[in-house]
Amino acid sequence: MPKIIFNHPDGTSETVEAKAGTSVMLAALTSGVDGIEAECGGSCMCATCHVYIDEAWLDRLPKVQILEDEMLDDTAAERASNSRLSCQIEMTEDLDGLIVTLPDMQI
Ligand code: FES
């Protein structure tokens, strides 16, 4: 199974395995990774699953769609050029080793 490395704001990190087809958000929640709220359950309606994608991986992800782009304007932590909503990123074998950083707040 592909792995995701979650970096926390305090400098710690944890690696979880994610079934292909699972969103990064769901992989975090089911693995007990703190720092993602996902209030809307993955419907791209809350922006509380905000993460920063490691620059090396940005081009390998599907492009930001209009709704995600709009929701990214409402993140609690500052939006950056590498901001994404983790519920909109579906894991594939090609994303094995994906590195994401969690923001210091989601609400
Ligand atoms: S879980 Fe609500 S936008 Fe991602």
Boltz pocket constraint, residues with backbone or C-beta under 6 A from the ligand:
constraints:
  - pocket:
      binder: B
      contacts: [[A, 25], [A, 37], [A, 38], [A, 39], [A, 40], [A, 41], [A, 42], [A, 43], [A, 44], [A, 45], [A, 46], [A, 47], [A, 48], [A, 49], [A, 71], [A, 85], [A, 86], [A, 87], [A, 88]]
      max_distance: 6.0
